[in-house]
């Protein structure tokens, strides 16, 4: 792990709300790309602090592997909040 990733992981752990708000300044595809590098726990934490519709928009851009991991292992209430704003075809 490089120094930048160490600092980012520490920032997410200590200031998850600020980290989520900082991420929201990026484009959705950039956010999704960043989530691909994170652990399940950090991804779930950041998603839970993001604005709901924005989080849902980013969620659908994740790779199938990351989506599957979140669907299988993340808290059910988080997954429900990510899927609720989506249109029915996207939810499936």
Helices and strands as residue ranges (DSSP letters): H 3-14, H 16-23, H 28-35, H 40-49, H 52-59, H 64-73, H 76-84, H 88-91
